[in-house]
Amino acid sequence: MFSLNQRFQTVINAAITYAIFIIFLIITLFHFQLYVENNITETVKVNNLNIIKPILNLRTSRMFGGSGKFPKENLRIKFDLNTDLSPLFTWNTKQVFVYLTGAYNSTSTSSSEVTFWDKIITDKKNADLDLHAVMGKYSVWDKQNGFSNKDLQLKLHWNIQPFVGNLIFGEAVMSNSGDILHIPAKEQKTNGTA
């Protein structure tokens, strides 16, 4: 009635269907397990974030947002940071991307955010950050005015990149009130005549 070929196809089709169902079930369980374990935002705290010195320069280069006629204020920061990101590492963590941002009110939009520093941590042994007098990686500028006389709300963000599942984003809790940085006005150079 049925040939050997038809019986073979029926068995293979059933095996492939069950395999796809099992793979889908495993991925779904991993996905839900990641969200069940995502209560780690409470345990990641910044022990110390100290801004040593904000550095404000005028730049005319296009690479820094300016032009020959209209220079832009560029801001870099030098900072100390002490935090432990090891609670973010589980069996499914491939790497953690951590970055320091500053949010401020801008004239063109209600709020703007710039990134001063970032780091990729690939191992739990390197997740305890104790940085001293680190210069920010990026020189940032505001598209409209500048950073003079503005207050920046500093935040430490993290992003868990898992082996399986979606990216998980979060923000570390600041333990001190020193997370607001006031940028003083840029001192104007005057030509003194004696």
Number of C-alpha atoms within 10 A of each C-alpha: 4 6 7 9 8 11 11 10 11 11 11 12 12 11 12 11 11 12 12 12 11 12 11 12 12 11 13 13 12 16 14 12 12 20 12 10 10 14 10 14 15 11 14 19 18 20 15 19 22 17 18 14 14 17 16 23 16 16 18 17 13 11 9 16 17 18 13 10 7 12 16 26 24 21 21 19 21 17 19 16 18 16 19 18 23 18 14 21 21 13 7 14 19 15 18 25 15 20 17 18 17 18 17 20 14 17 13 11 8 8 10 15 16 17 18 20 19 17 12 14 20 15 13 17 10 13 18 14 15 13 13 14 14 14 17 18 14 15 19 21 22 19 14 11 12 20 23 15 11 15 16 20 16 22 21 23 16 23 17 21 19 18 12 13 18 13 13 14 15 15 18 20 16 18 12 12 8 13 18 15 19 14 17 14 12 15 9 6 6 6 6 5 4 3
